[in-house]
Amino acid sequence: MSINHLTDSISTTLTQHFPNIPILPQTGTGSTSGISYRLQSAQLTRERSDRFVQSHAFEIRWLDPNDIPATLPDELFEALETINVEGAPYRATEMRWETENDTPRMLVYYTMRTTKVSESAATMQQMEQRPSTLKATRE
């Protein structure tokens, strides 16, 4: 799974749950209404030589901080708790509604463990064994 698949799944999920509200990637240029989303951080950590943890944090904002629907936090929690990524359910590991500079935002964290698949080792080959006859000799 790539970060683009995860980001697209968040956009699709928000669009499905809020069909009459514009859903926009946060680009800094601004619309004043709707919901914006952006990847805040991505991290890959090695747990063992063959196992990794991928962590992704997304920020979701209601673009008009002066007119936030009272039910918005609950609706965002419900929509983003489990999303569909490439046909598989993907559950958030943490969700927080907080305020930054008097602007509310939701932080959603998704974590996935992956295992590196090693190349298959060469299979054992069959050994051929021939019976041999030992001759005894006298000296």
Salt bridges, closest charged atoms under 4 A:
GLU47 OE1 - ARG51 NE 2.77
GLU47 OE2 - ARG113 NH2 3.09
ASP50 OD1 - ARG48 NH2 3.14
GLU59 OE1 - ARG38 NE 2.90
GLU59 OE2 - ARG61 NH2 3.10
GLU59 OE2 - ARG105 NH1 2.56
GLU81 OE2 - ARG91 NH2 2.78
GLU86 OE2 - HIS5 NE2 3.30
GLU94 OE2 - ARG96 NH1 2.76
GLU98 OE1 - ARG96 NE 3.50
GLU98 OE2 - ARG105 NH2 2.67
GLU100 OE1 - ARG61 NH2 2.62
GLU100 OE2 - ARG105 NH1 3.60
GLU128 OE2 - ARG130 NE 3.44
